[in-house]
Amino acid sequence: VVEKLKTRPLAGVIFSPLVVSDYYRVNSEILDLFEAGRIPYVTIDTPVARGGIIRGNFVGSDGYHGMRQLLRTLAGQGFRRFGSLRVFGGVYTSDQRYQGITDELAALGLPFEAAFHQEITDVPLPEQGREKVRRMFHSRSNLPEVLLCTHSILARNAADELARLGFRVPEEITVVGFDAPNDQEPFGFAAMRQPFVEIGRRAMEILLESPPGSIRQEFIPCQLVLNPNVKETAAPSVITA
């Protein structure tokens, strides 16, 4: 594909990385090909990063502060015990959102129980998170009231698996995903909406307007979306994309 791109006149490439377990190596090799072919690129969605260093031009959403705001909103509804489920380590968006969870729990003085904060393995999408949910919720004592998921597929799978285990969602356990749909109200009373249109627009501006050799890396705020059809005092249902 890169060889074909090199033969065509183009301003550059907007690249959405592959979310795989060997995330950095796989995507860094693709960026190597772009750079060897002198093809300008902007990475979107989640950056190719290691050790906190982001490679190349990047535009994405600010999942760290978005997750903190979402957790703070839930805590404001009276929830006090939180668990979380996140994508395998090394995927920047997952690490970013998870750090938002841990930092906000600390800021609010709420407990962090390591057994209820789990990282999934790289398995097919329909199975992601299910095994971790079975392990976390094998006992019915001292369970979290809310399971925060860093990505929507995890929230969907977790809610389904909890139902299979006999839990009532959201009456017993509330499952919360990060993303809110762009074309409809979110499930439950709140979720975070990512600025996909703004990300795409800004990525194009960087490709077309940035001086050669310059590097731009930007995080655009997410938007907290409240569901007007759900009372604020009601426990949320599955909040997901």
C-alpha positions as CSV (number, residue, x, y, z in Angstrom):
1,V,0.0,0.0,0.0
2,V,2.8,2.4,0.9
3,E,4.5,1.8,-2.5
4,K,1.2,2.7,-4.2
5,L,0.9,5.9,-2.2
6,K,4.4,6.9,-3.2
7,T,3.4,7.0,-6.8
8,R,0.5,9.3,-6.3
9,P,0.3,13.0,-5.6
10,L,-1.1,13.5,-2.1
11,A,-0.9,15.8,0.8
12,G,-0.4,13.0,3.2
13,V,-2.1,10.1,5.1
14,I,-4.5,10.1,8.1
15,F,-3.6,7.0,10.0
16,S,-5.7,5.2,12.6
17,P,-3.4,2.6,14.3
18,L,-4.2,-1.1,14.7
19,V,-5.3,-2.0,18.2
20,V,-3.3,-5.2,18.8
21,S,-1.4,-6.5,21.8
22,D,2.0,-5.7,20.2
23,Y,0.7,-2.2,19.6
24,Y,3.8,-0.1,19.5
25,R,6.0,-2.4,17.3
26,V,3.3,-3.1,14.7
27,N,2.2,0.5,14.3
28,S,5.7,1.9,14.6
29,E,6.8,-0.3,11.6
30,I,4.0,1.3,9.6
31,L,5.1,4.8,10.5
32,D,8.7,3.7,9.5
33,L,7.3,3.0,6.0
34,F,5.6,6.4,5.7
35,E,8.8,8.2,6.8
36,A,11.0,6.1,4.5
37,G,8.7,7.0,1.6
38,R,8.6,10.7,2.6
39,I,4.8,10.5,3.0
40,P,3.4,13.0,5.5
41,Y,1.0,11.5,8.1
42,V,-1.2,12.4,11.0
43,T,-2.1,9.7,13.5
44,I,-5.6,9.9,14.9
45,D,-7.7,8.1,17.6
46,T,-4.8,6.7,19.7
47,P,-1.1,7.8,19.3
48,V,1.8,5.5,18.6
49,A,3.6,6.1,21.9
50,R,6.0,4.4,24.3
51,G,7.3,5.7,27.6
52,G,5.0,8.7,27.3
53,I,6.6,9.8,24.0
54,I,4.2,10.2,21.1
55,R,5.6,9.6,17.7
56,G,4.9,12.0,14.8
57,N,1.9,14.2,14.2
58,F,-1.1,13.3,16.3
59,V,-4.7,14.5,16.9
60,G,-7.0,12.8,19.4
61,S,-9.4,13.2,22.3
62,D,-8.5,14.0,25.8
63,G,-9.6,10.8,27.4
64,Y,-7.8,11.4,30.7
65,H,-9.8,14.5,31.7
66,G,-12.9,13.1,30.1
67,M,-12.8,9.9,32.2
68,R,-12.1,12.0,35.3
69,Q,-15.2,14.1,34.6
70,L,-17.3,11.0,33.9
71,L,-16.3,9.4,37.2
72,R,-16.9,12.6,39.1
73,T,-20.4,12.8,37.6
74,L,-21.1,9.2,38.7
75,A,-19.7,9.9,42.2
76,G,-22.0,12.9,42.3
77,Q,-25.0,10.5,42.0
78,G,-23.9,8.7,45.2
79,F,-21.8,5.9,43.8
80,R,-18.7,5.1,46.0
81,R,-17.3,1.7,44.9
82,F,-15.8,1.6,41.4
83,G,-14.1,-1.1,39.3
84,S,-12.7,-0.9,35.8
85,L,-12.0,-2.9,32.7
86,R,-9.4,-1.7,30.2
87,V,-7.7,-2.8,27.0
88,F,-4.3,-4.4,27.2
89,G,-1.4,-2.2,28.2
90,G,0.5,-0.1,25.7
91,V,-2.6,1.2,24.0
92,Y,-2.3,4.9,24.8
93,T,-6.1,5.7,24.9
94,S,-6.6,2.8,27.4
95,D,-3.7,3.8,29.6
96,Q,-4.8,7.5,29.4
97,R,-8.4,6.7,30.5
98,Y,-7.4,4.3,33.2
99,Q,-5.0,6.9,34.7
100,G,-8.0,9.2,34.8
101,I,-9.9,6.7,36.8
102,T,-7.1,6.1,39.4
103,D,-6.3,9.8,39.8
104,E,-10.0,10.8,40.2
105,L,-10.6,8.1,42.8
106,A,-7.6,9.4,44.7
107,A,-8.8,13.0,44.4
108,L,-12.3,12.1,45.7
109,G,-10.9,9.9,48.5
110,L,-12.7,6.8,47.2
111,P,-11.3,3.3,47.6
112,F,-9.2,1.6,44.9
113,E,-9.4,-2.2,45.1
114,A,-6.9,-3.7,42.7
115,A,-8.8,-6.9,42.3
116,F,-11.6,-4.9,40.6
117,H,-9.4,-3.0,38.1
118,Q,-8.5,-5.5,35.4
119,E,-6.6,-5.4,32.0
120,I,-7.9,-7.7,29.3
121,T,-5.9,-10.0,27.0
122,D,-5.8,-9.8,23.2
123,V,-8.7,-12.1,22.3
124,P,-11.4,-11.8,19.6
125,L,-13.7,-8.7,20.1
126,P,-16.8,-10.7,21.1
127,E,-14.8,-12.3,24.0
128,Q,-12.9,-9.2,25.2
129,G,-13.4,-8.7,28.9
130,R,-15.7,-11.6,29.6
131,E,-13.2,-13.8,31.3
132,K,-12.1,-10.9,33.5
133,V,-15.7,-10.2,34.5
134,R,-16.3,-13.8,35.5
135,R,-13.2,-13.6,37.7
136,M,-14.1,-10.3,39.3
137,F,-17.7,-11.1,40.0
138,H,-17.4,-14.8,41.1
139,S,-18.3,-13.6,44.6
140,R,-21.4,-11.5,45.5
141,S,-19.9,-9.7,48.5
142,N,-18.2,-6.3,48.6
143,L,-18.6,-5.9,44.8
144,P,-18.2,-2.5,43.0
145,E,-21.3,-0.6,42.2
146,V,-20.0,0.7,38.9
147,L,-17.7,-1.0,36.3
148,L,-16.0,1.6,34.2
149,C,-14.9,0.4,30.8
150,T,-12.3,2.2,28.7
151,H,-13.9,1.2,25.4
152,S,-17.4,0.6,24.3
153,I,-17.0,-3.1,23.2
154,L,-15.8,-3.9,26.8
155,A,-18.9,-2.3,28.2
156,R,-21.2,-4.2,25.9
157,N,-19.4,-7.5,26.7
158,A,-19.3,-6.8,30.4
159,A,-23.0,-6.0,30.7
160,D,-23.9,-9.2,28.7
161,E,-21.6,-11.4,30.8
162,L,-22.9,-9.9,34.1
163,A,-26.5,-10.7,33.0
164,R,-25.3,-14.3,32.2
165,L,-24.0,-14.5,35.8
166,G,-27.4,-13.5,37.1
167,F,-26.7,-9.9,38.0
168,R,-29.3,-7.2,37.3
169,V,-27.8,-4.4,35.3
170,P,-28.0,-1.6,36.3
171,E,-30.0,-2.3,39.4
172,E,-27.1,-4.3,41.1
173,I,-24.1,-3.2,39.0
174,T,-23.9,-0.3,36.6
175,V,-21.7,-0.8,33.5
176,V,-20.3,2.4,32.0
177,G,-18.5,2.8,28.7
178,F,-16.5,5.9,27.7
179,D,-18.1,6.7,24.3
180,A,-21.5,8.3,23.6
181,P,-23.1,7.9,20.2
182,N,-22.9,11.0,18.0
183,D,-26.4,10.6,16.6
184,Q,-28.5,9.7,19.7
185,E,-28.8,10.2,23.4
186,P,-26.5,8.0,25.5
187,F,-27.9,5.1,27.5
188,G,-28.2,6.0,31.2
189,F,-27.8,9.6,32.3
190,A,-24.3,10.5,31.2
191,A,-21.4,9.5,28.9
192,M,-18.5,11.2,27.1
193,R,-18.7,12.1,23.5
194,Q,-15.5,12.2,21.5
195,P,-14.9,15.1,19.1
196,F,-14.5,12.9,16.0
197,V,-15.4,15.7,13.5
198,E,-13.0,18.1,15.1
199,I,-10.3,15.5,15.1
200,G,-10.6,14.8,11.4
201,R,-10.8,18.5,10.5
202,R,-7.7,19.3,12.6
203,A,-5.8,16.4,11.1
204,M,-6.5,17.7,7.6
205,E,-5.4,21.2,8.6
206,I,-2.1,19.8,10.0
207,L,-1.4,17.9,6.7
208,L,-2.2,20.9,4.5
209,E,-0.9,23.8,6.5
210,S,2.0,22.7,8.7
211,P,5.6,23.7,7.6
212,P,7.7,20.7,6.5
213,G,9.5,19.1,9.4
214,S,7.2,20.5,12.1
215,I,5.4,18.2,14.5
216,R,2.0,18.9,15.9
217,Q,0.4,16.8,18.8
218,E,-3.0,17.9,20.0
219,F,-5.7,16.6,22.4
220,I,-9.2,17.9,22.0
221,P,-11.6,17.9,24.9
222,C,-14.5,15.4,25.1
223,Q,-18.0,16.5,25.9
224,L,-20.1,15.2,28.8
225,V,-23.5,14.3,27.4
226,L,-26.5,14.0,29.8
227,N,-29.5,12.1,28.8
228,P,-32.6,14.4,29.3
229,N,-34.9,11.3,29.4
230,V,-33.2,10.0,32.6
231,K,-33.6,11.6,36.0
232,E,-30.3,12.7,37.5
233,T,-31.1,10.7,40.7
234,A,-31.6,7.5,38.8
235,A,-28.9,4.9,38.6
236,P,-27.4,4.8,35.0
237,S,-27.8,1.8,32.8
238,V,-25.1,0.7,30.3
239,I,-23.5,3.9,29.0
240,T,-21.7,3.0,25.8
241,A,-21.3,3.7,22.1
